[in-house]
Amino acid sequence: MDPTYNYPYSGDVPAAAAGGAALFAGGMFLFILFFVLVIYVLMAISLMKIANRTNTPNAWFAWIPILNLVLMLQIAGRPMWWLVFFLVPIINIAGIVLQFVIWVDIAKKLGKTAIWGVLAVLIPIIFMPYLAFSKSDGAV
């Protein structure tokens, strides 16, 4: 009996598997990046439309990450120093609560009830566009 083994595979299999795994990971990254960009564009368009409907100046702030917080505070009629609650670590836990206050104020400015503002915080991908594009119930 011959103690040598002659396996019929090439040594390139691990390299091919690594290439396939890298291709899969790259594809997943591009897939996720696409959906993140679509959601970002949807949220920016919605916030810009809300700013236009409430006659808030600088609606283009919706496209810039920190300025969109400034725009939300302007629409809600809240003081600018509240921005600290969103930017400073540990204090930003209070920013979560303030999101509800801000979006309830925005919903009321659009003539909607407070529940629409709460829903805009909890499920923004559905309710921000709803607030932006629905007919107002007597916007202030």
DSSP file (Angstrom, degrees, kcal/mol; ACC not computed):
  #  RESIDUE AA STRUCTURE BP1 BP2  ACC     N-H-->O    O-->H-N    N-H-->O    O-->H-N    TCO  KAPPA ALPHA  PHI   PSI    X-CA   Y-CA   Z-CA
    1    1 A M              0   0    0      0, 0.0     0, 0.0     0, 0.0     0, 0.0   0.000 360.0 360.0 360.0 132.4    0.0    0.0    0.0
    2    2 A D        -     0   0    0      1,-0.1     0, 0.0     2,-0.1     0, 0.0  -0.706 360.0-156.8 -85.3 121.7    1.4    3.4   -1.0
    3    3 A P        +     0   0    0      0, 0.0     2,-0.3     0, 0.0    -1,-0.1   0.575  66.4  95.6 -76.5  -7.2    1.5    5.9    1.9
    4    4 A T        -     0   0    0      2,-0.0     2,-0.5     1,-0.0    -2,-0.1  -0.625  65.3-148.0 -84.3 142.0    1.4    8.9   -0.5
    5    5 A Y        -     0   0    0     -2,-0.3     2,-0.6     2,-0.0    -1,-0.0  -0.906   7.4-162.7-110.4 136.5   -1.9   10.5   -1.2
    6    6 A N        -     0   0    0     -2,-0.5    -2,-0.0     2,-0.0     0, 0.0  -0.788  12.5-166.9-120.0  85.7   -2.6   12.1   -4.5
    7    7 A Y        -     0   0    0     -2,-0.6     2,-0.7     1,-0.1    -2,-0.0  -0.537  20.4-134.0 -76.4 138.0   -5.6   14.4   -4.0
    8    8 A P        +     0   0    0      0, 0.0     2,-0.3     0, 0.0    -1,-0.1  -0.106  69.7  98.9 -87.1  40.1   -7.2   15.6   -7.3
    9    9 A Y        -     0   0    0     -2,-0.7     2,-0.2     2,-0.0    -2,-0.1  -0.915  67.9-120.7-126.2 156.8   -7.6   19.2   -6.3
   10   10 A S    >   -     0   0    0     -2,-0.3     3,-1.0     1,-0.1     0, 0.0  -0.523  20.0-123.8 -89.0 156.8   -5.6   22.3   -7.0
   11   11 A G  T 3  S+     0   0    0      1,-0.2     4,-0.4    -2,-0.2    -1,-0.1   0.474 101.2  78.7 -76.3  -1.8   -4.1   24.5   -4.4
   12   12 A D  T 3>  +     0   0    0      1,-0.2     4,-2.3     2,-0.1    -1,-0.2   0.494  65.3  91.4 -85.1  -4.0   -6.0   27.5   -5.8
   13   13 A V  H <> S+     0   0    0     -3,-1.0     4,-2.5     1,-0.2     5,-0.2   0.927  84.9  48.9 -61.3 -47.2   -9.3   26.6   -4.2
   14   14 A P  H  > S+     0   0    0      0, 0.0     4,-2.3     0, 0.0    -1,-0.2   0.891 111.7  50.5 -61.0 -36.4   -8.8   28.7   -1.1
   15   15 A A  H  > S+     0   0    0     -4,-0.4     4,-2.1     2,-0.2    -2,-0.2   0.901 111.3  47.9 -66.6 -40.0   -7.8   31.7   -3.2
   16   16 A A  H  X S+     0   0    0     -4,-2.3     4,-2.3     2,-0.2    -1,-0.2   0.891 111.3  50.8 -67.1 -38.8  -10.9   31.3   -5.3
   17   17 A A  H  X S+     0   0    0     -4,-2.5     4,-2.4     2,-0.2    -2,-0.2   0.901 110.1  49.7 -65.3 -39.9  -13.1   30.9   -2.2
   18   18 A A  H  X S+     0   0    0     -4,-2.3     4,-2.4     2,-0.2    -2,-0.2   0.894 110.4  50.7 -65.5 -39.0  -11.6   34.1   -0.7
   19   19 A G  H  X S+     0   0    0     -4,-2.1     4,-2.3     2,-0.2    -2,-0.2   0.901 110.9  48.5 -64.3 -40.7  -12.2   35.9   -4.0
   20   20 A G  H  X S+     0   0    0     -4,-2.3     4,-2.4     2,-0.2    -2,-0.2   0.892 111.3  49.8 -65.5 -39.9  -15.8   34.8   -4.0
   21   21 A A  H  X S+     0   0    0     -4,-2.4     4,-2.7     2,-0.2    -2,-0.2   0.899 111.4  48.9 -65.8 -40.1  -16.3   35.9   -0.4
   22   22 A A  H  X S+     0   0    0     -4,-2.4     4,-2.6     2,-0.2    -2,-0.2   0.899 111.0  50.2 -65.9 -39.6  -14.8   39.3   -1.1
   23   23 A L  H  X S+     0   0    0     -4,-2.3     4,-2.3     2,-0.2    -2,-0.2   0.912 111.9  48.0 -63.7 -42.4  -17.1   39.6   -4.1
   24   24 A F  H  X S+     0   0    0     -4,-2.4     4,-2.5     2,-0.2    -2,-0.2   0.928 112.5  48.3 -63.2 -45.9  -20.1   38.7   -2.0
   25   25 A A  H  X S+     0   0    0     -4,-2.7     4,-2.4     1,-0.2    -2,-0.2   0.903 112.2  49.3 -62.8 -41.5  -19.1   41.2    0.8
   26   26 A G  H  X S+     0   0    0     -4,-2.6     4,-2.3     2,-0.2    -1,-0.2   0.898 110.8  50.1 -64.2 -40.4  -18.5   43.9   -1.8
   27   27 A G  H  X S+     0   0    0     -4,-2.3     4,-2.3     2,-0.2    -2,-0.2   0.907 110.8  48.9 -63.6 -42.1  -21.9   43.2   -3.3
   28   28 A M  H  X S+     0   0    0     -4,-2.5     4,-2.7     2,-0.2     5,-0.2   0.904 109.9  52.7 -64.1 -40.8  -23.6   43.4    0.1
   29   29 A F  H  X S+     0   0    0     -4,-2.4     4,-2.8     1,-0.2    -2,-0.2   0.934 111.4  45.5 -60.3 -46.3  -21.9   46.6    0.9
   30   30 A L  H  X S+     0   0    0     -4,-2.3     4,-2.2     2,-0.2    -1,-0.2   0.877 112.0  52.5 -65.5 -37.4  -23.1   48.2   -2.4
   31   31 A F  H  X S+     0   0    0     -4,-2.3     4,-1.8     2,-0.2    -2,-0.2   0.936 113.8  42.3 -62.2 -48.3  -26.6   46.9   -1.8
   32   32 A I  H  X S+     0   0    0     -4,-2.7     4,-2.5     1,-0.2    -2,-0.2   0.910 112.9  53.6 -66.8 -42.4  -26.8   48.4    1.7
   33   33 A L  H  X S+     0   0    0     -4,-2.8     4,-2.4    -5,-0.2    -1,-0.2   0.894 106.7  53.2 -59.3 -40.9  -25.1   51.6    0.5
   34   34 A F  H  X S+     0   0    0     -4,-2.2     4,-2.3     1,-0.2    -1,-0.2   0.937 111.5  44.4 -59.8 -48.3  -27.8   52.0   -2.2
   35   35 A F  H  X S+     0   0    0     -4,-1.8     4,-2.3     2,-0.2    -2,-0.2   0.868 111.5  52.9 -68.6 -35.4  -30.7   51.6    0.3
   36   36 A V  H  X S+     0   0    0     -4,-2.5     4,-2.5     2,-0.2    -1,-0.2   0.922 111.2  47.4 -63.2 -43.1  -29.1   54.0    2.8
   37   37 A L  H  X S+     0   0    0     -4,-2.4     4,-2.5     2,-0.2    -2,-0.2   0.896 110.8  51.1 -65.4 -40.2  -28.7   56.6    0.1
   38   38 A V  H  X S+     0   0    0     -4,-2.3     4,-2.3     2,-0.2    -1,-0.2   0.922 112.6  46.2 -62.3 -43.7  -32.3   56.1   -1.1
   39   39 A I  H  X S+     0   0    0     -4,-2.3     4,-2.6     2,-0.2    -2,-0.2   0.908 111.9  51.3 -66.2 -41.6  -33.6   56.5    2.5
   40   40 A Y  H  X S+     0   0    0     -4,-2.5     4,-2.5     1,-0.2    -2,-0.2   0.923 111.4  47.3 -61.1 -44.3  -31.4   59.6    3.0
   41   41 A V  H  X S+     0   0    0     -4,-2.5     4,-2.7     2,-0.2     5,-0.2   0.913 111.8  50.8 -63.6 -42.5  -32.7   61.2   -0.1
   42   42 A L  H  X S+     0   0    0     -4,-2.3     4,-2.2     1,-0.2    -2,-0.2   0.914 112.6  46.0 -61.1 -43.7  -36.3   60.4    0.8
   43   43 A M  H  X S+     0   0    0     -4,-2.6     4,-2.7     2,-0.2    -2,-0.2   0.899 113.6  48.9 -67.5 -40.1  -35.8   61.9    4.3
   44   44 A A  H  X S+     0   0    0     -4,-2.5     4,-2.5     2,-0.2    -2,-0.2   0.917 112.2  47.8 -66.6 -42.7  -34.1   65.0    2.9
   45   45 A I  H  X S+     0   0    0     -4,-2.7     4,-2.4     2,-0.2    -1,-0.2   0.914 113.0  49.8 -62.9 -41.5  -36.8   65.6    0.3
   46   46 A S  H  X S+     0   0    0     -4,-2.2     4,-2.4    -5,-0.2    -2,-0.2   0.934 112.5  45.6 -63.3 -46.8  -39.5   65.1    3.0
   47   47 A L  H  X S+     0   0    0     -4,-2.7     4,-2.4     1,-0.2    -1,-0.2   0.890 113.0  51.1 -65.6 -37.9  -37.8   67.6    5.4
   48   48 A M  H  X S+     0   0    0     -4,-2.5     4,-2.2     2,-0.2    -1,-0.2   0.905 110.5  48.8 -64.3 -41.3  -37.3   70.1    2.6
   49   49 A K  H  X S+     0   0    0     -4,-2.4     4,-2.5     2,-0.2    -2,-0.2   0.898 110.6  50.8 -64.8 -41.1  -41.0   69.8    1.5
   50   50 A I  H  X S+     0   0    0     -4,-2.4     4,-1.7     2,-0.2    -2,-0.2   0.914 110.0  50.5 -62.6 -42.3  -42.1   70.3    5.2
   51   51 A A  H  <>S+     0   0    0     -4,-2.4     5,-2.8     1,-0.2    -2,-0.2   0.904 111.5  47.8 -62.4 -41.2  -39.8   73.4    5.4
   52   52 A N  H ><5S+     0   0    0     -4,-2.2     3,-1.1     1,-0.2    -2,-0.2   0.900 110.3  51.8 -66.0 -40.1  -41.4   74.8    2.2
   53   53 A R  H 3<5S+     0   0    0     -4,-2.5    -1,-0.2     1,-0.3    -2,-0.2   0.812 113.5  44.1 -67.1 -29.3  -44.9   74.1    3.4
   54   54 A T  T 3<5S-     0   0    0     -4,-1.7    -1,-0.3    -5,-0.2    -2,-0.2   0.310 112.2-119.4 -97.1   9.0  -44.3   75.9    6.7
   55   55 A N  T < 5 +     0   0    0     -3,-1.1    -3,-0.2     1,-0.2    -4,-0.1   0.854  55.3 161.5  56.2  38.5  -42.5   78.8    4.9
   56   56 A T      < -     0   0    0     -5,-2.8     3,-0.3    -6,-0.2    -1,-0.2  -0.779  37.7-122.2 -88.8 129.3  -39.3   78.2    6.8
   57   57 A P  S    S+     0   0    0      0, 0.0    17,-0.1     0, 0.0    -1,-0.1  -0.222  87.0  32.1 -68.4 162.3  -36.2   79.8    5.1
   58   58 A N    >   +     0   0    0      1,-0.1     3,-2.0     2,-0.1     4,-0.2   0.916  61.2 169.8  59.8  50.3  -33.2   77.7    4.0
   59   59 A A  G >   +     0   0    0      1,-0.3     3,-1.7    -3,-0.3    -8,-0.1   0.742  68.6  74.9 -62.0 -22.3  -35.1   74.5    3.2
   60   60 A W  G >  S+     0   0    0      1,-0.3     3,-1.8     2,-0.2    -1,-0.3   0.641  71.7  84.2 -67.2 -13.1  -31.9   73.3    1.6
   61   61 A F  G X  S+     0   0    0     -3,-2.0     3,-1.6     1,-0.3    -1,-0.3   0.747  72.1  78.8 -57.3 -22.4  -30.5   72.7    5.1
   62   62 A A  G <  S+     0   0    0     -3,-1.7    -1,-0.3     1,-0.3    -2,-0.2   0.736  88.7  54.7 -59.8 -22.8  -32.4   69.4    4.9
   63   63 A W  G <  S+     0   0    0     -3,-1.8    -1,-0.3    -4,-0.1    -2,-0.2   0.593  94.1  75.8 -88.7 -11.7  -29.5   68.0    2.8
   64   64 A I  S <> S-     0   0    0     -3,-1.6     4,-2.0    -4,-0.3    -1,-0.0  -0.899  81.6-130.1-109.9 125.6  -26.7   68.7    5.2
   65   65 A P  T  4 S+     0   0    0      0, 0.0     4,-0.5     0, 0.0    -1,-0.1   0.795  99.8  26.4 -48.2 -52.1  -26.4   66.5    8.3
   66   66 A I  T >> S+     0   0    0      1,-0.2     4,-1.3     2,-0.2     3,-0.9   0.855 117.9  59.3 -83.6 -32.3  -26.1   68.9   11.2
   67   67 A L  H 3> S+     0   0    0      1,-0.2     4,-2.5     2,-0.2    -1,-0.2   0.769  94.1  66.0 -65.8 -23.8  -28.0   71.7    9.5
   68   68 A N  H 3X S+     0   0    0     -4,-2.0     4,-2.1     2,-0.2    -1,-0.2   0.836  99.6  51.9 -67.9 -28.5  -31.0   69.5    9.1
   69   69 A L  H <> S+     0   0    0     -3,-0.9     4,-2.3    -4,-0.5    -1,-0.2   0.901 108.7  50.6 -67.5 -41.1  -31.3   69.5   12.9
   70   70 A V  H  X S+     0   0    0     -4,-1.3     4,-2.3     1,-0.2    -2,-0.2   0.920 110.0  50.6 -60.3 -43.6  -31.2   73.3   12.8
   71   71 A L  H  X S+     0   0    0     -4,-2.5     4,-2.7     1,-0.2    -2,-0.2   0.907 108.5  51.1 -62.1 -42.9  -33.9   73.2   10.2
   72   72 A M  H  X S+     0   0    0     -4,-2.1     4,-2.4     1,-0.2    -1,-0.2   0.909 110.5  49.2 -62.2 -40.7  -36.1   71.0   12.3
   73   73 A L  H  X>S+     0   0    0     -4,-2.3     5,-2.4     2,-0.2     4,-1.0   0.893 111.5  49.7 -64.8 -39.0  -35.7   73.3   15.3
   74   74 A Q  H  <5S+     0   0    0     -4,-2.3     3,-0.3     2,-0.2    -2,-0.2   0.921 111.5  47.8 -65.2 -43.9  -36.6   76.3   13.1
   75   75 A I  H  <5S+     0   0    0     -4,-2.7    -2,-0.2     1,-0.2    -1,-0.2   0.920 114.3  46.5 -62.4 -43.2  -39.7   74.6   11.8
   76   76 A A  H  <5S-     0   0    0     -4,-2.4    -1,-0.2    -5,-0.2    -2,-0.2   0.656 109.7-124.1 -74.7 -15.1  -40.8   73.6   15.3
   77   77 A G  T  <5 +     0   0    0     -4,-1.0    -3,-0.2    -3,-0.3    -4,-0.1   0.807  61.2 144.3  76.0  29.1  -40.1   77.1   16.6
   78   78 A R      < -     0   0    0     -5,-2.4    -1,-0.2    -6,-0.2    -2,-0.1  -0.658  56.8 -89.0-100.0 157.5  -37.8   75.8   19.3
   79   79 A P    >   -     0   0    0      0, 0.0     3,-1.4     0, 0.0     4,-0.1  -0.309  28.2-127.6 -68.2 148.4  -34.6   77.5   20.5
   80   80 A M  G >  S+     0   0    0      1,-0.3     3,-2.1     2,-0.2     4,-0.2   0.735 102.1  73.7 -68.2 -23.5  -31.3   76.8   18.7
   81   81 A W  G >  S+     0   0    0      1,-0.3     3,-1.6     2,-0.2     4,-0.3   0.689  77.6  78.2 -67.6 -13.6  -29.5   76.0   21.9
   82   82 A W  G X  S+     0   0    0     -3,-1.4     3,-1.3     1,-0.3     4,-0.4   0.706  73.5  80.6 -63.2 -17.6  -31.4   72.7   21.9
   83   83 A L  G X> S+     0   0    0     -3,-2.1     3,-1.5     1,-0.3     4,-1.1   0.816  78.9  68.0 -57.5 -30.1  -28.9   71.6   19.3
   84   84 A V  H <> S+     0   0    0     -3,-1.6     4,-2.2     1,-0.3     3,-0.5   0.864  90.8  61.4 -56.8 -37.3  -26.5   70.9   22.2
   85   85 A F  H <4 S+     0   0    0     -3,-1.3    10,-0.7    -4,-0.3    -1,-0.3   0.677 108.5  43.0 -67.0 -16.2  -28.8   68.0   23.2
   86   86 A F  H <4 S+     0   0    0     -3,-1.5    -1,-0.2    -4,-0.4    -2,-0.2   0.657 120.1  38.1 -99.9 -18.8  -28.1   66.3   19.8
   87   87 A L  H  < S+     0   0    0     -4,-1.1    -2,-0.2    -3,-0.5    -3,-0.1   0.721  94.5  80.2-108.4 -25.8  -24.4   66.9   19.6
   88   88 A V  S  X S-     0   0    0     -4,-2.2     4,-1.6    -5,-0.2     3,-0.2  -0.739  82.8-115.1 -91.5 126.4  -22.9   66.5   23.1
   89   89 A P  T  4 S+     0   0    0      0, 0.0     2,-2.0     0, 0.0    -2,-0.1  -0.209  95.3  11.1 -58.2 150.6  -22.3   62.9   24.2
   90   90 A I  T >4 S+     0   0    0      1,-0.2     3,-1.2    -5,-0.0     4,-0.3  -0.284 122.6  65.4  73.3 -47.1  -24.3   61.7   27.2
   91   91 A I  T >> S+     0   0    0     -2,-2.0     3,-1.9     1,-0.2     4,-0.6   0.790  84.3  76.1 -67.5 -25.7  -26.5   64.8   27.0
   92   92 A N  H 3X S+     0   0    0     -4,-1.6     4,-0.7     1,-0.3    -1,-0.2   0.606  74.8  76.8 -66.9  -7.9  -27.8   63.5   23.7
   93   93 A I  H X> S+     0   0    0     -3,-1.2     3,-0.8     1,-0.2     4,-0.8   0.879  93.3  52.3 -63.3 -36.8  -29.9   60.9   25.5
   94   94 A A  H <> S+     0   0    0     -3,-1.9     4,-2.3    -4,-0.3     3,-0.2   0.782  96.6  69.4 -67.2 -25.9  -32.2   63.9   26.2
   95   95 A G  H 3X S+     0   0    0    -10,-0.7     4,-1.7    -4,-0.6    -1,-0.2   0.795  90.4  60.8 -61.9 -28.3  -32.2   64.5   22.5
   96   96 A I  H <X S+     0   0    0     -3,-0.8     4,-0.9    -4,-0.7    -1,-0.2   0.932 107.8  43.0 -63.9 -44.8  -34.2   61.4   22.0
   97   97 A V  H >X S+     0   0    0     -4,-0.8     4,-1.5    -3,-0.2     3,-0.6   0.902 111.4  55.3 -66.3 -40.9  -37.0   62.8   24.1
   98   98 A L  H 3X S+     0   0    0     -4,-2.3     4,-3.0     1,-0.2     5,-0.2   0.791  96.2  65.9 -66.0 -27.1  -36.7   66.2   22.4
   99   99 A Q  H 3X S+     0   0    0     -4,-1.7     4,-2.6     1,-0.2    -1,-0.2   0.915 102.2  48.7 -57.6 -41.6  -37.1   64.5   19.0
  100  100 A F  H <X S+     0   0    0     -4,-0.9     4,-2.1    -3,-0.6    -2,-0.2   0.924 112.1  48.0 -64.4 -43.6  -40.6   63.6   20.0
  101  101 A V  H  X S+     0   0    0     -4,-1.5     4,-2.1     2,-0.2    -2,-0.2   0.929 113.7  47.6 -61.8 -45.8  -41.3   67.2   21.2
  102  102 A I  H  X S+     0   0    0     -4,-3.0     4,-2.3     1,-0.2    -2,-0.2   0.928 113.9  45.4 -63.4 -46.8  -39.9   68.7   17.9
  103  103 A W  H  X S+     0   0    0     -4,-2.6     4,-2.5     2,-0.2    -1,-0.2   0.813 109.9  54.3 -72.7 -28.3  -41.8   66.3   15.6
  104  104 A V  H  X S+     0   0    0     -4,-2.1     4,-2.2    -5,-0.2    -1,-0.2   0.919 110.6  47.8 -65.5 -42.3  -45.1   66.8   17.6
  105  105 A D  H  X S+     0   0    0     -4,-2.1     4,-2.2     2,-0.2    -2,-0.2   0.905 112.0  49.4 -62.9 -41.3  -44.6   70.6   17.1
  106  106 A I  H  X S+     0   0    0     -4,-2.3     4,-1.4     2,-0.2    -2,-0.2   0.924 110.2  50.5 -64.3 -43.8  -43.9   70.1   13.4
  107  107 A A  H  <>S+     0   0    0     -4,-2.5     5,-3.0     1,-0.2     3,-0.2   0.906 110.3  50.0 -60.8 -41.1  -47.0   67.9   13.0
  108  108 A K  H ><5S+     0   0    0     -4,-2.2     3,-1.6     1,-0.2    32,-0.4   0.881 106.8  54.9 -65.7 -37.2  -49.1   70.5   14.7
  109  109 A K  H 3<5S+     0   0    0     -4,-2.2    31,-1.3     1,-0.3    -1,-0.2   0.807 107.3  51.5 -64.3 -27.3  -47.7   73.2   12.3
  110  110 A L  T 3<5S-     0   0    0     -4,-1.4    27,-0.8    -3,-0.2    29,-0.3   0.360 124.5-106.0 -89.5   5.4  -48.8   71.0    9.4
  111  111 A G  T < 5S+     0   0    0     -3,-1.6    -3,-0.2     1,-0.3     2,-0.2   0.683  80.1 125.3  81.3  18.4  -52.3   70.8   10.9
  112  112 A K      < -     0   0    0     -5,-3.0    -1,-0.3    -6,-0.2    -2,-0.1  -0.620  63.3-100.8-104.3 166.1  -52.0   67.2   12.1
  113  113 A T    >>  -     0   0    0     -2,-0.2     3,-1.2    -3,-0.1     4,-0.7  -0.344  38.5-100.9 -80.8 168.8  -52.5   65.8   15.5
  114  114 A A  H >> S+     0   0    0      1,-0.3     4,-2.0     2,-0.2     3,-0.6   0.793 115.3  69.7 -61.9 -30.4  -49.6   64.9   17.9
  115  115 A I  H 3> S+     0   0    0      1,-0.3     4,-2.5     2,-0.2    -1,-0.3   0.837  93.4  57.5 -60.4 -31.6  -49.8   61.2   17.1
  116  116 A W  H <> S+     0   0    0     -3,-1.2     4,-1.7     2,-0.2    -1,-0.3   0.862 105.9  49.9 -67.2 -34.5  -48.4   61.9   13.6
  117  117 A G  H <X S+     0   0    0     -4,-0.7     4,-1.1    -3,-0.6    -2,-0.2   0.898 110.8  48.9 -67.9 -40.8  -45.4   63.6   15.2
  118  118 A V  H >X S+     0   0    0     -4,-2.0     4,-2.1     1,-0.2     3,-0.6   0.923 111.8  48.9 -63.6 -44.1  -44.8   60.6   17.4
  119  119 A L  H 3X S+     0   0    0     -4,-2.5     4,-3.0     1,-0.2     8,-0.3   0.834 104.0  60.5 -65.3 -31.9  -45.1   58.2   14.5
  120  120 A A  H 3< S+     0   0    0     -4,-1.7    -1,-0.2     7,-0.2    -2,-0.2   0.805 109.7  43.0 -65.7 -28.3  -42.7   60.3   12.5
  121  121 A V  H << S+     0   0    0     -4,-1.1    -2,-0.2    -3,-0.6    -1,-0.2   0.881 118.7  42.9 -81.0 -41.0  -40.1   59.6   15.1
  122  122 A L  H  < S+     0   0    0     -4,-2.1    -2,-0.2     1,-0.2    -3,-0.2   0.887 134.4  14.9 -74.9 -39.7  -40.9   56.0   15.5
  123  123 A I  S >X S+     0   0    0     -4,-3.0     4,-2.3    -5,-0.2     3,-1.3  -0.592  72.3 164.6-133.9  70.7  -41.2   55.1   11.8
  124  124 A P  H 3>  +     0   0    0      0, 0.0     4,-1.8     0, 0.0    -1,-0.1   0.795  67.5  67.6 -64.9 -29.5  -39.7   58.0    9.9
  125  125 A I  H 34 S+     0   0    0      1,-0.2    -5,-0.1     2,-0.2    -2,-0.0   0.766 116.2  26.8 -64.2 -23.0  -39.4   56.2    6.6
  126  126 A I  H <> S+     0   0    0     -3,-1.3     4,-1.3    -7,-0.2    -1,-0.2   0.826 126.1  41.2-101.0 -47.0  -43.2   56.1    6.3
  127  127 A F  H  X S+     0   0    0     -4,-2.3     4,-2.3    -8,-0.3    -7,-0.2   0.717 104.9  60.4 -88.7 -21.1  -44.5   59.1    8.3
  128  128 A M  H  X S+     0   0    0     -4,-1.8     4,-2.2    -5,-0.3    -1,-0.2   0.955 110.7  43.0 -66.7 -47.9  -42.0   61.8    7.4
  129  129 A P  H  > S+     0   0    0      0, 0.0     4,-2.6     0, 0.0     5,-0.2   0.877 112.2  55.6 -62.9 -33.7  -43.0   61.6    3.7
  130  130 A Y  H  X S+     0   0    0     -4,-1.3     4,-1.9     1,-0.2    -2,-0.2   0.948 110.0  44.5 -61.6 -47.4  -46.7   61.4    4.9
  131  131 A L  H  < S+     0   0    0     -4,-2.3    -1,-0.2     1,-0.2    -3,-0.1   0.874 116.2  48.9 -63.3 -35.6  -46.4   64.6    6.8
  132  132 A A  H  < S+     0   0    0     -4,-2.2    -2,-0.2     1,-0.2    -1,-0.2   0.883 123.2  26.8 -72.0 -38.7  -44.5   66.2    3.9
  133  133 A F  H  < S+     0   0    0     -4,-2.6    -2,-0.2    -5,-0.2    -1,-0.2   0.477  95.4 100.0-110.8  -3.4  -46.9   65.2    1.1
  134  134 A S  S  < S-     0   0    0     -4,-1.9     2,-0.2    -5,-0.2    -4,-0.0  -0.442  82.7 -96.3 -80.3 158.9  -50.3   64.8    2.7
  135  135 A K        -     0   0    0     -2,-0.1    -1,-0.1     1,-0.1     2,-0.1  -0.510  46.2-112.5 -70.5 140.8  -52.9   67.5    2.5
  136  136 A S        -     0   0    0     -2,-0.2   -25,-0.2     1,-0.1    -1,-0.1  -0.420   7.5-139.9 -76.4 151.8  -52.9   69.7    5.5
  137  137 A D  S    S-     0   0    0    -27,-0.8   -26,-0.1     1,-0.1    -1,-0.1  -0.225  87.3 -42.1 -98.7  41.2  -55.7   69.7    7.9
  138  138 A G  S    S-     0   0    0    -28,-0.2   -27,-0.2     1,-0.0    -1,-0.1   0.861  76.5-147.7  99.1  57.0  -55.5   73.5    8.3
  139  139 A A              0   0    0    -29,-0.3   -29,-0.2     1,-0.2   -30,-0.1  -0.231 360.0 360.0 -59.7 142.5  -51.7   74.2    8.6
  140  140 A V              0   0    0    -31,-1.3    -1,-0.2   -32,-0.4   -30,-0.1   0.433 360.0 360.0 -86.7 360.0  -50.8   77.1   10.7
